[in-house]
Amino acid sequence: MNTPAEATHTLVTGSSHGQEQGLLDAILKLVPDAVIGTDIDGRITLFNPAAERIFGRSSASVQGGRVELLIPERLRAGHYEAQQRFAKSDGDVRMMGLRRVKGLHADGHEIDLEGFISHVKLPQGQGLLVSLHDVTARLQAETQLQHSRAQLAELTRKLMKQERVLVKRLAQVLHDQLGQTLAAIRMCHETILALQTAETPSDYQRLQERLGTLIGQAIAQVRQVLVDLRPPLLEEQGLSVALDNELRNRALAAPQVDITINVPHNLELMRWPAEVEYAAFMVVREAVENALRHSGANAISVDLTGGALSLHLTVADNGVGLPEGAGLSVGHLGILGMQERAQAVGASVTCGRGQDLGTRVTFHWQCLS
């Protein structure tokens, strides 16, 4: 499809007044983009209704004036030079300003525009024709969206920091208080069992055995909660060791699935920023959990690569995979959570189909400073 400039170019070069000129005028009134014609020296000869609306000027007020009137003063010298170079060139149609230029409204505010410029042949000689589309509202919306995303990323960073502090505190309470209390209860219970005699009623003995079982379950549950809350070894020994420990525990809980981790020897002791390691660990944990719950896979592999200033993790399974094109749009909050965690530390997460079968989740972080 022709641009407004190209369509007008065709009509201008092929018309000879009369009916064709009337058709051209009708088109210029209907097109939503500004169409501005100038002579070879940059004096305005054509200014359609859309141009009047976009620039806040009437056609009569700009006729014969220089096109630089429509450009912010700081950009006029550069525009004039660029226009003269194009006017003397042999080109036909080209993108103006890499599709984006600045315009000046009659009230003084600047306008963001995208446009094309082309050579035209007029009865009075060579000229230039420009078509411009007002993208000010779109760019403002994009800026607001970027600002909102930045605010969301900052909020996520703060929440993750609070999460780490809260989790650490809760883990300490569970370990130092509840854990110690349960250990003391077990010791008391074992003392009671040691004091039992052959004359102790069998009902009491059964209750004591049941109580011992419940105490053991409570201690095991607290330990599991501690593992879930505070990634083992992450702070002390780093991401590689913590992931290896995590996946070993997962493999014990799901022996039917072959869970492996591949880490180059030179990265086994590598450390990255604490917040990056934490986010990466939680993303891998979530991805592995999703694979175990939903994929039906019998093999899950985690690959860690990178260097001192980069980190790349891939979690791949051979399960049923995601629907084609689903990616991060799949309505699973875990996937969205992974993406938010990654963005909060300047990383990215992608989720899609594997090379052959299954699902592939990648976490990538690159130090930019």
N, C-alpha and C positions, 0 to 999 in steps of 0.2 A: 504494500500500500504506500502511495506517495505521501510525503510530508506536505503540510500546507504550503511550504515554500516551493516544493517541486510541482505541486498541482497548479499553483499560481503561475509558476515559471512557464509551464506548458501552455496555459491559457493566454498569458501575456504575449508569448512569442507567436502564438497561432491566431490571435484575434485581429480583426480589422474594423473595430468599432461596431456600432449597430447592435444587433442581437447578441453577438458574442460578448461585447462589452457589458451589456446588461446582465448576462449570465455571470460574468466575472464579478461584477458589483454585488450580485446576490450571494455568491459564494463567500466573498470577503466579509459580508455582513453576518453570515451564518457560522463561520468557523469560530471555535472557542478560543483559539490562540491569536496572539497579536501578530499581525502581518504588517511589516514596515518596509517600504521601498525607498531607496535613496539613489541619487545620481552617483557618478563615479567619485565625486569629491565628498560624499557623505551628507548631502543635503536632502532632507526628507521630501519625498514626492508622493508617498502613499502611507496612510495611517488608518487602518480599518477600525470598526467599532470596538472590537475586542481590545485593540491597543489603547483606545480612548479609555476604556474601563480599567485596564490594568495599570496604566500610567496616570490616570486622573487628569488627562489633558484632551482638549478637543482637537480634531483633525485640523481645523482652521488655524489654531494657535501654534501648530508646529510646522505647518507647510513652509518649505523653504529654509527652515532652521536646520542647524547641524544636529546630527544624531547624538552627538556627545551630550546634548541637553538631557537625554534620557539616562545618563550614566552618572554615578557618583563622581564628584569632582576629582577625587584622588586617583581615579582610574581612567580619566579621560585621555591623558597623554598617551598612555600605553595602548588604549583602544584605537586611537586615531592611527598610530603607527601600524598596528596589526591590520586594521581595515585597509590601509593603503597597500600593504604588502599583498593582501588577498585580491584587492581590486586589480593589481597589476599581474596577478598570476593567471595561469591558464586553467585553473580548477573550475569545476562545475558546482558541486554542492559539498559542503563540509560541515562537520559538527563544530559549533561555536563554543569556544572556551571549555572543551572537554565536556560539553553538554550543560555547563553551569556558568552563568554570568550574573552580574549584579546590575539591577536597574534602579532608577530613582523616580519615585512617585512625586507628583506635583506638590504634595504636602511636606516633602522632605524625607520621608522614611524610605529605606532601601527595600528592594524587592529581589527575591531569588528567582532566577529564570533559567530555563533550559531552552536551547534553540539551535537552529540551522541557518546558515547563510549561503546564498547561491548567486551566481552571475545571472543576469537577465538581459535580454535584448529588447529595448523599447524603441518606439518610433523616433524619439529624440536622441537615441544613442544607447550606449552601454549603461547598465545600472546594477544595483545590488538589491537583493530581496532577503529579508530576514523574517523567520517565523519564531515566535517566542511563547513558551508555555510557563505560566506562573506556578512555581512549586513552593512558594513561601509557606503555605499552610502545611504542606507535606513535610518540609524540612523542620518546621516548628514541632510537628507531631513526633518526628523522628528524634529530635533533640529531647523532647519531654520523655519519650520512651527510654532513651539512653540514660537520662537522669534518674528515671524510676528504677531502671535496672541497676544503676550504680547504688542507689539507696537500698534496694533489695539485697544486693551483694554485701553492702556494709552491715545491714541488719543481720544477715545470715552469719557474717564473720563474728559479730557480737554474740549472737545466740550460740554459735559453736564454742566460743571462748567461755561463755557462761556454762554451757553444757559440760565442757571439760572440767571446769572448776567444781561444778555440782557433782559430777560423776566421781571425781576424785574424793570429794568430801563424803559422799554417800558410801563409797567403797571403804573408806577408812572407818566409818561408823559400823558398817557391816562386819568388817574384819576385827576391829579393835574392841567393839562393844558386843554386838549380837553374837559374833563368832566366839568370843571369849565366854559369853554367857552360856552358849550351847555346849562349849567344851566343859564348863564347870558342871552343867546339868548331867552330862555324860559321866563325869567322874563320880558325882553323887550316886547316880544310878548304878554304876559298877560297884560302888561300895555297898549299896543296899543288896545287890545280888550276892556279893561275897559274904554278907552276914546272914543270908538265908540258910535255913536248916532243912533237914529232911522232913521235919514236921510242918513246914510251910505249906498251907493249902495249895492244891494244884491250880485253883482259880487265880490265886495271887501270882503264882509262877507264870501262868499264861499272860496275865496283865503286864507283868514285868518284862516278859519277852516282847510283847507288843509295844510297850513303851520304849524299849531299847531300839526296836526297828524304826519307830517314828523319830527318835532322836537322831539316828543315823541318816534318815531321809532329810531331816531339817538341815543337818550340817552339809550334806551333799548339795542341797538346793541353794544354800547360802554361797557355797563355793562356786556353783554354776552362775549365780547372779553376779558374783564378783568377776568372773571371767567375761560375762557379757557386758558388764558396765565398764570395766577398765581393761583394755586390751593387754593381755599378759606380755611382759617384756618390751613393750613398745617404747616406753620412756627410757628404760635402762639399757636395752641392747639394740634398739632400732627396728625399722620396718621389716627388713628381710627376716630376722629372727622371729619377730612377732607373727608375721604371716605364716611362717613355717609351723610355728606352734599352733596357730589357729586352725590351719588346714589339717594338721595331725589330729586335733580334737574332733574336727568335722568328719574325718575319715573313720575314726573310732565309732562315732555315732551313726554313720551311714556306710557300713562295710561293703554294701553292694555296689557302691560307686567308687571308681578309681579317681582319687583326687591327688593331683600332683602340682608341684611348684618348681619353676625353673628360674634360677638366679645365677648370672655369671659370677665366677669366683671373685672378680675385682669389685663386685657390688655387695658382697655378703655383709661387709661391715660399714658400708657407706651410710652416711647420715644426711638427711635433708632437713629443712626447717620443720620444727615440731608440728606446726599447724598443717603443713603439707603431708607429713607422714600420717597424722591422725586422720585427715580427710581421705587419703588414699587407702588406709586400712579399712575405714568404715565403708568405702565404696566397694572394695573387694569383698568384705564380709556380706554386704547386702546382695551383691551379684551372685556370690556362691549360694547364699540362702535362697534366692529366687530360683537358681538352677536346680537346687535340691527339691524345692517344693513344686515347681511348675513345669520343668522341662522334660521330665522322664528320662534324663540322661543317665548313662552308666559310666561316663568319664567327664571330668572337669579339670581343666588345666589353667594354671596361673603363671604368666610369664612377666618377669620384671626386667626391664632394661633401662638404660639412661646413663647418666654421669653425674658429676658434682653439681651441674647447673640444670639438669633435666631429669625427669622421672616419667617412665612410661610403663603402665601396667595393663595387661590384657587378661580377661577372664573368658574362656571359651568352653562351651559344652557341646556334646553331640546329641542333644535332645531334639524336641519337635521344632524348635526355632520360633521366631516371630513371624507374623504375617508380612508379606512383601510390602515394603514401604512404611511399616508401622513405626519403627524406630522409637524415639522418645515420646511419640504421641500415644503410645499404649497406656491405657488408663490404670496403671499401677503406680501408686504413690511412692513405692520404693524407688522406681526409676527416676521420678522427679526429684526425690530426695537426694539421690546420688548426684544429679546434675547441680542442684543448689549447693551441695557441699563442695563440689569441685569449683564452681564459679566463685565461691567465697574466698578461695585461696589462689585465684588466678589460674585455675586449671580448667580442663574441659572433660566431659564424659560423652561418649557416643555409644549407642546401642543399636545393634542390627543383626542381620543374619550372618552366620559364619561363612567361610569360603565354600564349604561343602554342605554341612548340616548344622543345626543348632543355632545358638545365640552367641554373640561376641560383644562383650562390653569392654571399652577401653577408657583408661584414665590417663591424661597427658598433662604434665606440668613443665613449664620452661621458665627459668629465671630470666626476667627482662631487665634487671638492673645490674 
